[in-house]
Amino acid sequence: MSVTEAPDSVGSAAAQPAPATDRARAERRLGWYLAGPAFVVMLLVTAYPIAQAFYESLFKFRLTDPDAREFNWLNNYLVVLSDGVWWQAVGVTVLITVITVAIEAILGFALALVMHRALTTLRPILRTAILVPYAIITVVSAFAWFYAFDINSGFVNSWFGWLPGISENTNWFGEFGTSVTVIIASEIWKTTPFISLLLLAGLAQVPEELQEAAKVDGATWWQRMYKVTIPNMKAAIMVALLFRTLDAFRIFDNVFIMTQGANDTEVVSFLAYRQTISRLEIGLGSAVSVLLFLCVVLISFLFIKLFKVDLASARGER
Amino acid sequence: MDEGQLSRGTKAWWWVAGVVVIVYALFPVAWIVSLSFKTASDLGTGQFLPTTWVWDNYDNILRGDAQDLFLSSLRNSIGISLIATFISVVLATFAAYAIARLDFPGKRLILTTALAVAIFPVISIVTPLFNLWRNIGLYDTWPGLIIPYLSLTLPISIWTLSAFFRQIPWELEQAAQVDGATTWQAFRKVIVPLATPGVFTTAIISFFIAWNDFVYGISLTSTDAARPVPAALAFFTGASQFEEPTGPIAAAAVVVTIPVVVLVLLFQRRIVSGLTQGAVKG
């Protein structure tokens, strides 16, 4: 994010940074009085806990046995990183994230195109409909998809029994591949609207004249898409992908409701939850939490460096 | 696009595309609604619709066995989400005003922090809070959830509101100052009325996020005292140990979805602009 410069800031103060006039100083103080509380609260609810998590991750500590608490350096990290359970969880999380985001990008783009070009009579209806999955509780979405595929209460088996591999007795939650498929389906249904709304806003920024010019030059629909539309909304696409990737990487609700991590579907967030809340292994759980946090930092870093995601332009700051 | 020029065939295709989108968005909702009207014996038929429509499941969660679990969690969810939304919108309104209108060092720091907090993995906050809350008595209380909920609602509120506030014609504020109003008066009398729609939209989005939370709800509560709806849904049990709680869960899911759908129906245009302005200039 670039600091917004002169045209947007209060004239005199920005024009002459030093020496600060009384008015500029008063404004600066007021700025921090107004924004300070929000800033402090944000730090208190995140920076402090993650620091605490890091501290606790250095101890061998189980709540059921508090007397045995002892400092053991980075040993918890060694335990976690040398355990197949962690790498399995990372693998599943990455798998779910990559598939989900890839499908959502395409589906979200298609939805955005339909909404962008839809007839004026249809547009408000579509926008309302598309907001429903966004606004619904993830747990509710998870239950809806779970019960649809569930062998006892579902309709999927009887509706799609004619497809090869699906019968009355297909137990979707009995093995890895099918469980993950349903988890991904629920995740995609629930979060594609968000991505499509961001892309829709991006589409609206593509200058119509460019499209017209390309049309006059005889460009096909695909050519216009690749040469005009997509390059002109690259910032919106990247921001949408970044947000969704990070969000998908934290996946928890769907897994908790549908499989509780059974059949190797345990994701990283669920592993941290299980260590801390179920097994009361505060030390190990904290280590997993810190590692998850580092993964998220790494992903953001990669996005910003590799894809040059420019959050400033995306925020509308020139 | 000039719609007058569209041929009948093209128009028909747009309607088809529109219907596909609507079915996509509403089908799982229709399924959970249908499920909530099924009798226990009707669950295993493999059919989408119930053979007989009954209100039993709603009766169960609102007046019957499951009412303690459901109604208390509903109360918790509404109360906790509203308070968390209120606090974060108030804090964010002041912060966003400062970011959009005042010149002070640290603007960039605050926005970057909001972004960093927004992408923070929730479970990483839960682990330390779980232990801390137990020690200081906040475990399984309303404040014990309201405080961490701020990590969800505050960043998006700051982000969305500062985008809204940037669009307010701030010459009006200057005009008020020329007329003798102080900075504070200019804020209160001129900007606040202009900003109200943005604040309101931010509150709705923030409420959705708090209402949706599951990780905090399930990790930091243990009883009816503070457990919110999403967590309670995961704890529903059938009338007997041989009976799946499918029907009551579906009915409870429908009940908690209704307010969300109503808000969306009433304010869809505002919500869309709020969601997109925060991230992309719309």
Interface residues (C-beta under 8 A of the other chain):
Chain A: M1 S2 V3 T4 D8 S9 V10 A13 A14 A24 A26 E27 R28 R29 L30 G31 W32 L34 A35 P37 A38 F39 V41 M42 L43 V45 T46 P49 I50 Q52 A53 E56 L63 L111 V114 M115 R117 A118 L119 T120 L122 P124 I125 L126 R127 T128 A129 I130 L131 V132 P133 Y134 A135 I136 I137 T138 V139 V140 S141 F143 A144 W145 Y147 A148 N152 S153 G154 F155 N157 S158 W159 E168 W189 P193 F194 L197 L198 L200 A201 G202 A204 Q205 A235 A236 V239 A240 F243 L246 F249 R250 F252 D253 F256 I257 S269 A272 Y273 T276 I277 I282 G285 S286 V288 S289 V290 L292 F293 V296 S300 L311 A314 R315 G316
Chain B: M1 E3 L6 K11 W14 W15 A17 G18 V21 I22 Y24 A25 L26 P28 V29 W31 I32 L35 L43 G44 G46 Q47 F48 L91 A92 F94 A95 Y97 A98 I99 R101 L102 D103 F104 P105 G106 K107 R108 L109 I110 L111 T112 T113 A114 L115 A116 V117 I119 F120 P121 V122 I123 S124 I125 V126 T127 P128 L129 F130 N131 L132 I147 P148 L150 S151 L154 P155 I158 A163 R166 T183 F208 W211 N212 F214 V215 I218 S219 V229 P230 L233 A234 E244 T246 I249 A250 A253 V256 T257 V260 V261 L263 V264 L265 Q268 R269 I271 V272 L275 T276 Q277 A279 V280 K281 G282
